[in-house]
Amino acid sequence: HTVLLDEATAKARLRGAGIAVPDGRLVRSADDVPDAAAAIGYPVTLKALGLAHKSEAGAVKVGLADHDALTAALTAMPASAVGYLVEATVTDVVAEVLVAVRRDHPVGWLVTLGHGGVATEVWNDVTHLLAPVTHADVVGMIGRLRSAPLLHGFRGRPPADVDALADLVVRLADHVVGSGVVEAELNPVLVGRHGAVAVDALLTLETQP
């Protein structure tokens, strides 16, 4: 038996493992969203909770610049939302990356790195290694991606913080293996000039029957 953690719980667990996630507040009522946003500071991202595919349901609004934008986004949220996650919007973004670790019987723990975001399936640009992985292993994985030039300063863009991304992957793999987590998917991880932040997280845990 397995259980999928809600996003706020998953991110709290990641934060405890030393993985960067956005500053966020979990609120149950739409009335409490503006106060949460003010406490975090604009721009914010608003996510409705209780929906399987948030982006497809129109339940994620990124980069809301002020109270008026937040109010408009709240009005457009699905009525089926059971709460809201209000987060600081990550503004230092060079590339979006998929990072995943899952138990793959009987092989072991499979670490996956790839081109991230909503178009992950379209690009099909991924590379795999078995855990445990070192920092150098992950830097090598990054270099094998077709999208690697995007991380290394493509056409005059600033280079991404590859070391921070590699550190995140190592921390995730070390945290997941033997922890009761059977699958962790961070998509996207936003890699900026300084740092790498997991802005979405799916963690599946094994439960005792």
N, C-alpha and C positions, 0 to 999 in steps of 0.2 A: 504494500500500500504506500502511496505517496501523497503529499499535500503540497500545493503551491502557496508560498508565502505571499501576502499582500505586499505591494511595492514599498510602503513605508517601513514595514518590518524587515523586508529584505535589505533595504538601504541602511537601516540601523545596524544590522548584522555586518554588512560590508564596512561600515564606518569603524566598527569595533575591530575589524581585521586590518585596519590601516589603509583602506581604499577610499579615495576621495569621492564623495557624493555631494550634490548641492545642499546648501543650507535649506531646510524645509520645515513646514508646520503641517500637521494633520488636523483637519477640522471636520466636524460632523455636519455642520449647518452652513448654508450659503451666507447666512447673516454674519458668520464669524470670519469669512474669507478676507474682507477688507482690512481688518485688524491684523491678521496674519501677514498680509502683504506689506503693510506699513512697518511691521516689526522686522521683516526680512530686508526690505528696501527694494525699490523698483530698479530695473525691470524684473518682473516675475513670470513664472510659468505656472499655469493652472491645469490641474489634472483631475478629472472626475473619477471617483473610485467605484468599483463594483462592475466594471465592464471588461470583457475579455480582450478585445482589440480596441484600445483607446483611440489610436490615431484614425482608424476607419470609422469610428462612431462619432467623430468630431468632438471628442472629449479631452483633447489636449490643445491648449493655446499657449504658444511660446512667445516670450518677449513682450509681455504687456507692459507698456511704458508708464502708465499712470492709473489713477483711480477710475477715470472714465473708461479707459480701455478694459480694465478689469471688470467693471460693471457690465459692459457690453458682452464680454466673454461669458460671464456668469449666466446672463439671460439666454445665451445660445447653447448652454450645456444641456445634455440629455436629462430628462426628468427622472430617469431611473437611477441617477447617481445616488450612492449611499454615503457619500462624504467627498471631501476634496483634499488633495495634496497641493499645497502652495509652496513653490520653490524659487530660489534665486535663479535667474536665467544665466547660464554660462555664456559669456560674451567673448572669451578668448578661445576661438575655434579655428584650427587649421584643417583638421580632417576628422571624419567620423569613422570609428572602428568598431567591429564586432569582436567581443572577447567571450569565449565560452569554455567551460570545463564540464565534462560529463563522464559518468561511469559507463564504460563500454565493455560488458562481459563478452568473452573472458580475457580481453586484451589488457584492460587496465583503465587508467584515467586519461581521456583524450582532451588535449588542450587545442582549441581552435581559435585562430586569429584571422580576421578578414575585413574586407571593405564593408563599412557599417551603414546604418541608417535605414530608411524605408526601402531602399533599392538593393538591399543585401542579396535577395534571391536573383535579381536581374544581373548583377555583376558576376555572381558566382566566383568571387576572387577570395579564396580561403586557403589557409595552410594549416597543417596539423602536426602535433608532436605528442608523445606520451609523457605524462608527468612522472617524476618531478622534472621541472625545467629550471634552468639557471637564467640569469640576466642575459648572458651571452647567447644562450639558446634562443631567447625571445627576439633579441636584436637580429639574429639570423632569420627567424621566421618573418619578421617585418620586411627584411630585404628581399624575400622571395615573393612577396605580393606584387601583382601587376600594378597595384595602386601605390606602391612604395614611393614613386616620385612625388606624389602629393604630400608625403610626410617630410620630404627632404628639400623642400623649397622650390616647387615647380613654377617655372616661368616668373621668377621674381617674387613669388610669395614667400613669406617667412617660413623657415623650417619648423616642424613640430618638435615637441619635447619627447623624442623617442625614448630617452632614458626613463622618463616618468611613465610612459606606456609600458615599457618592459618591466618596470618595478611593479606596476599594477597587475600585470599578468602573473608574475611570480607570486605575489601576495594572494591572488585569487586561487591559484592552483594549490598553494600551500594550505590555504584555509579550507578548501573544499575536500581534499583527499582525506578520507577517514573521519569526516566530521558529521556524517549523516546526511549531507547534501548529495543528491544523486545527479543533479544538473544545475549549473549556474550559467545564465546567459545575460551578458551586459551589452545592450545594443540600443542606442549607440554609447560608446565611450567617446567623449569629445576631447580630442588631443589638441592642446593649444601650444602657443610658444613657450608657456611656462606651466606645465602640469597636464594631467589627464584626469578627467572626471566622468564617473559612470552616471549618466542622467536617466537611464532606465535599467531595471534589474528584474530578472525572473529567477527565483531560487526555488527548486523543488527538493523537498526533504522526504526521506524515507520514514515511515511511521511504523510502529509496532502493531501487528494485527491484533 
